[in-house]
């Protein structure tokens, strides 16, 4: 099916230029933000928070910012507009049908590489003037302006502590990417990622294909679990010889006890609220795998938007809880 490019997206694309104003340094390398999402209430409200902070940090960065274009890439059942296209530039592609995704254990995250491949196949990269793409997720909140961390020769990605390949992975890697050493499989996933367009064009189809092949393999599925699509990306990149600058300060993740101040002091760019922040009403961290008496977790709002002006965290909660709550509000 054809990509639906909204009027807002077309207008924004026309206004966006990859050329630097004369007062900007000639080393400036603008990039285009590609926010991968699905047309669900759960990801719509997250997209609105993400886009708000994207605009805020872009404005703070000034006229020479490298944060130029933006597209919300939406996978939906019929590639139909969902109503947010009037708020932010949006392009719609189809998601896997229930029958299609059932073949892969209803592993919905496979829609991310599927949507990126459709975007590329249907001319998405040609429609944006920037030469670099930043792949973002809906639960990314920018803490400060994000410069282009990549080069034409090297992508930039976050260092995931649970993604380190070892000799124990070599037999699986041999099966799916013959000739690739586990030493060349970097501890990265497809987001947050900044990458040169020619590299993404080459990588996206293999990222999708590798993820699909891993998912239907019982051993690989059991070994890689919920981060299987990330392994699909990192193994595919290694097979193509695409390397990354592994950036530890790209983002911060964590639950109760996370410190936004410490993260910002280290130069962190993104607050990734993938984990719930759970406290008792007396300000103590809630027990492991328990929902707190005070809880800030995106999973509470799967079918409805969070209410406005969420309740402040209890006295003694981390500054990260305060910062994220303020970002939501």
Long-range contacts (C-beta under 8 A, 24 or more apart in sequence): 1-78, 1-79, 1-93, 1-94, 2-79, 2-122, 3-79, 3-91, 3-92, 3-93, 3-118, 3-119, 3-122, 3-123, 3-124, 4-79, 4-80, 4-81, 4-91, 4-92, 5-91, 5-127, 6-81, 6-85, 6-86, 6-89, 6-90, 6-91, 6-92, 7-85, 8-85, 8-86, 8-87, 8-88, 8-89, 8-90, 9-71, 9-85, 9-89, 9-90, 9-91, 12-69, 12-70, 12-89, 13-69, 13-89, 13-127, 13-128, 13-129, 16-68, 16-69, 16-128, 16-129, 16-130, 17-68, 17-129, 18-68, 18-129, 18-130, 18-131, 20-64, 21-63, 21-64, 23-63, 23-64, 24-63, 24-64, 25-64, 28-64, 28-66, 29-66, 29-131, 29-132, 29-148, 29-150, 29-151, 30-65, 30-66, 30-67, 30-68, 30-69, 30-129, 30-130, 30-131, 30-132, 30-148, 31-66, 31-67, 31-68, 31-130, 31-131, 31-132, 31-133, 31-134, 31-148, 31-150, 31-194, 32-68, 32-69, 32-70, 32-71, 32-128, 32-129, 32-130, 32-132, 32-133, 32-134, 33-67, 33-69, 33-70, 33-71, 33-133, 33-134, 33-136, 34-71, 34-73, 34-116, 34-119, 34-133, 34-134, 34-135, 34-136, 35-70, 35-71, 35-72, 35-73, 35-136, 35-137, 35-138, 36-73, 36-75, 36-112, 36-115, 36-116, 36-135, 36-136, 36-137, 36-191, 37-72, 37-73, 37-74, 37-75, 37-137, 37-138, 38-74, 38-75, 38-76, 38-95, 38-108, 38-111, 39-74, 39-75, 39-76, 39-77, 39-80, 39-82, 39-92, 39-95, 40-302, 41-301, 41-302, 41-303, 41-304, 41-305, 42-298, 42-301, 42-302, 42-303, 43-138, 44-82, 44-84, 45-301, 45-305, 45-306, 46-138, 46-139, 46-298, 47-72, 47-84, 47-88, 47-138, 48-84, 48-87, 48-88, 49-141, 49-327, 49-328, 50-136, 50-137, 50-138, 50-139, 50-140, 50-141, 50-142, 51-87, 51-88, 53-141, 53-142, 53-327, 54-142, 56-142, 57-142, 57-143, 57-144, 57-145, 57-146, 58-145, 60-144, 60-145, 61-145, 65-145, 66-146, 66-147, 66-148, 67-145, 67-146, 68-130, 69-128, 69-129, 69-130, 71-124, 71-128, 73-115, 73-116, 73-119, 73-124, 74-115, 75-111, 75-112, 75-114, 75-115, 91-119, 91-124, 93-118, 93-119, 93-122, 94-118, 103-216, 104-212, 104-215, 104-216, 105-215, 105-221, 107-215, 107-228, 107-229, 109-229, 110-208, 110-211, 110-212, 110-215, 110-229, 112-190, 112-191, 112-229, 113-190, 113-204, 113-207, 113-208, 113-211, 113-229, 113-232, 113-233, 114-208, 116-190, 116-200, 116-204, 116-207, 116-208, 117-204, 117-205, 117-208, 120-200, 120-201, 120-204, 125-197, 125-200, 125-201, 130-197, 131-196, 131-197, 132-194, 132-195, 132-196, 132-197, 133-194, 133-195, 133-197, 133-200, 134-192, 134-193, 134-194, 135-190, 135-191, 135-192, 135-193, 135-194, 135-195, 136-191, 136-192, 137-191, 137-192, 137-272, 139-272, 139-273, 139-274, 139-298, 140-191, 140-192, 140-251, 140-270, 140-271, 140-272, 141-270, 141-271, 141-272, 141-273, 141-324, 141-327, 142-269, 142-270, 143-260, 143-263, 143-264, 143-268, 143-269, 143-270, 143-271, 144-264, 144-269, 146-269, 146-270, 148-194, 149-194, 149-245, 149-247, 149-250, 150-194, 150-195, 150-196, 150-245, 151-196, 151-245, 152-196, 153-196, 154-243, 154-244, 154-245, 155-193, 155-194, 155-195, 155-196, 155-199, 155-237, 155-242, 155-243, 155-244, 155-245, 156-193, 156-194, 156-195, 156-244, 156-245, 156-247, 156-250, 157-186, 157-188, 157-189, 157-190, 157-192, 157-193, 157-194, 157-244, 157-245, 157-246, 157-247, 157-250, 158-188, 158-189, 158-192, 158-193, 158-246, 158-247, 158-248, 158-250, 158-251, 159-187, 159-188, 159-246, 159-247, 159-248, 159-250, 160-187, 160-188, 160-189, 160-227, 160-230, 161-187, 162-227, 163-187, 163-188, 163-189, 163-227, 163-230, 163-231, 163-234, 165-234, 169-223, 172-219, 172-220, 172-223, 173-235, 175-217, 175-220, 176-210, 176-213, 176-214, 176-217, 176-220, 176-235, 177-210, 177-235, 177-236, 177-238, 177-239, 179-239, 180-235, 180-238, 180-239, 184-238, 185-234, 185-235, 185-238, 186-234, 186-237, 186-238, 186-243, 186-244, 186-246, 187-234, 187-246, 188-230, 188-233, 188-234, 188-237, 188-244, 188-246, 189-227, 189-229, 189-230, 189-233, 189-234, 190-229, 190-230, 190-233, 192-250, 192-251, 192-270, 192-272, 193-244, 195-242, 199-242, 202-240, 202-242, 203-233, 203-236, 203-237, 203-240, 203-242, 206-236, 206-239, 206-240, 207-232, 207-233, 207-236, 207-237, 208-232, 209-236, 210-235, 210-236, 210-239, 252-320, 254-320, 256-285, 256-286, 256-292, 256-317, 256-318, 256-321, 257-285, 257-318, 257-320, 258-318, 258-320, 258-321, 259-318, 259-319, 259-320, 260-319, 260-320, 260-322, 260-323, 260-324, 261-319, 261-323, 263-320, 271-320, 271-323, 271-324, 271-327, 273-298, 273-324, 274-298, 277-313, 277-317, 277-318, 277-320, 277-321, 277-324, 279-313, 279-314, 279-316, 279-317, 279-321, 280-314, 281-314, 282-314, 282-316, 283-313, 283-314, 283-315, 283-316, 283-317, 284-316, 296-321, 296-324, 296-325, 296-328
